[in-house]
Amino acid sequence: MSDRHVLLRLFRTICLFLTLGVSMSAYGFDGASWKEEVLLHDGQKLIAERSQTYGGYSEPASRERQLVEEVWEFTIPGTKERVIWKSDWGRNNQDNLSLLVFDFLGNTTYIATSTGLCHAYNKWKRPNPPYIFFKFDGKVWQQISLNEFPSQFTNVNVAVGRPDRENRTGMLSSARIKEENRHLEAYRRTILRTPLTPREATIVGCPEPTGPDGLPIEGGFKAPFPITPPNSTEDKK
């Protein structure tokens, strides 16, 4: 084979890889990962690993890709046990849960979440106050009530939603997390323990769906599945 043919094949191979790279970006094979310094209720700080996977653009003018999946991984203080929390996002039957707080009592992990989209708020039965709570019992995540969520966990301690682009890499300090959240609604900066009034509930921005007869429509419900990290006792999703 002549040198010319070798160069031609090499050129075609390079073009193929470049085309694949552009295609993967265009169709949403994209994401970000970083660490967050989480301030716990007792003053301890814990480093959590966080990643987000993005899909396509919701519309041509969109500046950000749609969130498809988010994963958090951290170690329970005083142990070597790794825990994973995962939520998928979309406009069908996905969880659509945005983490607000995670903290610990003993070796039990508790988290508070809010819904990111109105159809998800309906699916999770329109909670008021607008949170969905869970605890990790060492094997699986279990949904719990507000009364079962420890009252000492009051302050949101993670960057809610999607941080600014420059903060989706490296380490996000607890001070920077507070700065990221400063413009959020009050219920996404502090965990409320009493129901919102009808006027206050408008901040959630999700009117109750009704049918042709004007009566409320019941939403569906699906609890998140547990995720098993390496060397963990969790059940596999």
Summary of the structure (lengths in Angstrom):
residues: 237
radius of gyration: 21.3
end to end distance: 51.5
largest distance: 79.4
contacts: 622
relative contact order: 0.15
helix: 23%
strand: 31%
